[in-house]
Amino acid sequence: MNLELLEGAKARIESVPILINMVSKRVKQLNMGMRPYVRPESIDEDKIDTALREIAEGKLVYEEDTEASEGGVVPAADMDWTF
């Protein structure tokens, strides 16, 4: 795991438990074949680093649903799906 990417992601998502859940869910999606929102730096880049870079670059954001009091991870771009 790249510590610079971790620090960049923590700067955007201050809650460590939320950051852990976001990375975990995104890595599962990447392992299932979903395309990354950022270009991998190498062919064998770790999926955790890809997920952290997506968060650090603002491609994934956490959005809290105030009505249901449950938050969710959503892409920063206009997508029609949520995690």
VMD Tcl script that draws the C-alpha trace (Angstrom):
set ca {
  {0.00 0.00 0.00}
  {1.32 3.41 -0.98}
  {1.43 5.68 2.07}
  {1.24 8.85 -0.05}
  {-2.03 7.64 -1.56}
  {-3.31 6.74 1.89}
  {-2.55 10.23 3.20}
  {-4.21 11.78 0.14}
  {-7.33 9.69 0.66}
  {-7.38 10.51 4.39}
  {-7.24 14.20 3.51}
  {-10.53 13.80 1.59}
  {-12.24 11.28 3.92}
  {-11.39 12.18 7.50}
  {-13.24 9.27 9.11}
  {-10.94 6.24 9.06}
  {-13.80 3.67 9.40}
  {-15.59 5.22 6.41}
  {-12.36 5.27 4.40}
  {-11.75 1.59 5.20}
  {-15.29 0.69 4.08}
  {-14.95 2.72 0.89}
  {-11.65 1.09 -0.05}
  {-12.95 -2.38 0.82}
  {-16.09 -2.02 -1.29}
  {-14.19 -0.50 -4.20}
  {-11.53 -3.24 -4.18}
  {-14.31 -5.85 -4.30}
  {-15.80 -4.07 -7.31}
  {-12.43 -3.85 -9.05}
  {-11.83 -7.56 -8.41}
  {-15.23 -8.32 -9.96}
  {-14.10 -6.60 -13.16}
  {-15.34 -3.04 -12.84}
  {-13.17 -0.51 -14.59}
  {-11.11 1.89 -12.49}
  {-11.86 5.61 -12.65}
  {-8.14 6.34 -12.87}
  {-5.52 4.93 -15.20}
  {-3.41 2.29 -13.39}
  {0.23 3.32 -12.99}
  {1.30 -0.20 -13.96}
  {-0.30 -3.44 -15.10}
  {0.23 -5.06 -11.73}
  {-0.81 -2.09 -9.56}
  {-2.46 -3.23 -6.35}
  {-6.23 -2.73 -6.33}
  {-5.96 -1.05 -2.92}
  {-3.66 1.59 -4.41}
  {-6.09 2.10 -7.29}
  {-9.00 2.59 -4.88}
  {-6.97 4.97 -2.70}
  {-5.93 6.99 -5.75}
  {-9.56 7.20 -6.92}
  {-10.50 8.64 -3.53}
  {-7.46 10.92 -3.29}
  {-8.17 12.36 -6.75}
  {-11.83 12.93 -5.92}
  {-13.19 10.29 -8.30}
  {-15.08 8.62 -5.43}
  {-16.80 10.56 -2.68}
  {-18.80 9.68 0.41}
  {-22.32 11.03 0.49}
  {-24.46 10.79 3.59}
  {-28.15 10.15 3.15}
  {-29.72 12.35 5.81}
  {-33.23 10.91 5.37}
  {-32.29 7.27 5.88}
  {-29.30 8.14 8.10}
  {-27.18 5.75 6.06}
  {-24.33 7.04 3.94}
  {-23.00 5.56 0.78}
  {-20.06 5.74 -1.55}
  {-20.87 7.36 -4.87}
  {-18.77 8.18 -7.89}
  {-17.91 11.84 -8.23}
  {-18.97 11.71 -11.87}
  {-22.62 11.59 -12.87}
  {-23.28 7.86 -12.66}
  {-26.61 6.15 -12.17}
  {-25.42 3.61 -9.60}
  {-24.13 3.59 -6.03}
  {-22.11 1.15 -3.99}
}
mol new
graphics top color blue
foreach p $ca { graphics top sphere $p radius 0.5 }
foreach p [lrange $ca 0 end-1] q [lrange $ca 1 end] { graphics top cylinder $p $q radius 0.2 }
display resetview
